[in-house]
Amino acid sequence: MQAGNDAGSGSAAPGLARMLGFAAMPVFALMALWTGLSGGPSDMLCMSTQGSSPLDGMAMMYGLMSVFHAAPWLRLVQRR
């Protein structure tokens, strides 16, 4: 018997990676929504633009990260 050919070795890794790929987009979308609606202070480095838009700073970054991590969801929709 060769090393690494056990029935259970590494079989969970692809499934876990697939689930993490699907988890990223909704988490970032919720973080963008929460940050945008919380009304908390914006980034300390951007004090001059504070209050200009609810989608500035971190909310915008979370929104972009959500868009960039939408590929697994788009592939799922395309298959159906």
N, C-alpha and C positions, 0 to 999 in steps of 0.2 A: 504494500500500500504506500503510495507516495504522500509526502507531506503536503497539506493544503487541499487535499481532495476529500475532506470530511463533508458529510452531507449538510451539516449546519454551518460550515465556515463561510462567512461573508454573504450569506443569503439575504440578510435583512438590510444590507447597505443600499442596494438600489431602491428598495421600497421607501426607506427613510429619506433618501435624497429626493425622491419624487414628492413625498409629502412636504418636505421643507420647501421645495420649489413652488408648491401650491400655497403654502402658508405666507410667503413673503409679501405678495401683492395686497391681500386683504389687511394684513397687519400694518403695512405702510399707509394704506388708504385710511384706516381708522386713526392712525397717529396724525395724519394730515388734518382730518376732520376735527379731531379732539384739540389739536394745537390751534387750528384756525378759529374754533368756536369758544375756546377757553377764555379769550380776552386777556390773557396774561401779558406781561411785558415782553416785548420783542427782544432780540439779541442785544446785549449790552454794547456791542461794538457799533450798532446802528441806531443810536439814540436819536439822531436827527430825523430819521424817517419813522419814528415810532408813531403808531396810530394811522399810518397812511393807508394800509390795506390789511384785511384779516389774512390774506394769503402771502404775507412777506416772510422772509427768513426761513425758519424751520418748517413752517407749514408748506411752503413752496418746495423745499427740499424733499419732504416726505411725499408730496404729490408726484414729483418727478421720479422718485425711487419706486413708487407704486406703478407708474407707467413703464419704467424700465424692467420691472419684474413681472409684467403681464404675459410674457411669452408662454408659460405653461397653460394658462387659462385660454389663451388664443388657440393653442394647439388642440386643447380639449374641445373647444367649440367647433373648430374646423373639422374634427373627426366625426362629429355627429351629423 
